[in-house]
Amino acid sequence: MRGSQTMETCPDIFELSDGNFAVMGTDATQDLDALLPPGVTRADGERIVVITRETLLRAKRDIPDA
């Protein structure tokens, strides 16, 4: 259980066995795609995912510095 006090689904960040990280959040691609800053692009296979500030701050302590 990573932050969910109700056992419901919720945003999360977790490390994969290959050292990469996966993010579960709300898909906001349709709403935010046109609002990307100048010079920022998104590949066809990428999605814009929103997670809460609390989710990222809780994950911070588990993300290695190097």
N, C-alpha and C positions, 0 to 999 in steps of 0.2 A: 504494500500500500504506500504510494508515494504522494502523500498530501491529501488524499481523499478520506475524509472523515465519515462519509456516508456510504462508502463502497460503490458509489456511482462512477460512471466514466467521467474523466476530467482531463484537462490538458496535462501533458507530461513530457519530460525529456529523459531519454535513457541512452546508455552507452551500449553499442552493439559489440559482438565478439571480435570484430575486426578493428575496433577502436574508433569507428565513426559514431556519430550521435544521431538519433532519430527524434523527431518532434511530433507530438500529437497535439493538435489544436483545431481551431475553427478555420475552415477554408474560406478565406476572404479574397481570393483571387479576383473574382468578378467585381467586387466593390473597390478594391485597392489598386488594380492593375494600372488604371489611368492616372493614379496619383503618385506613381513611383517618381523619385527625384530624377532630374536630368542626368543622363548618362547611365542610369541603372536599367538593366534589361532583364527579362525573365525568359528562360528557354521554354519551349513548348511543353517539355516534361516536368517543369517546375510549377509549384503552387505557392501562393502567398498564404502563410499560416499564421494566425494570431494566437498568442498565448498570453495569459495574464502576467502582470508584473510579479505577482506572488510566486507563480510557477517558476519563472526564471531565477528569482532570488533564492528560492529553496533549492534549485538545481545547482546554483553556483558553488555551494560547499562541496558538491560531489564531482565537479569538473576539475581535472588536474591543471596546474599552472603550465605544465610543459608536456 
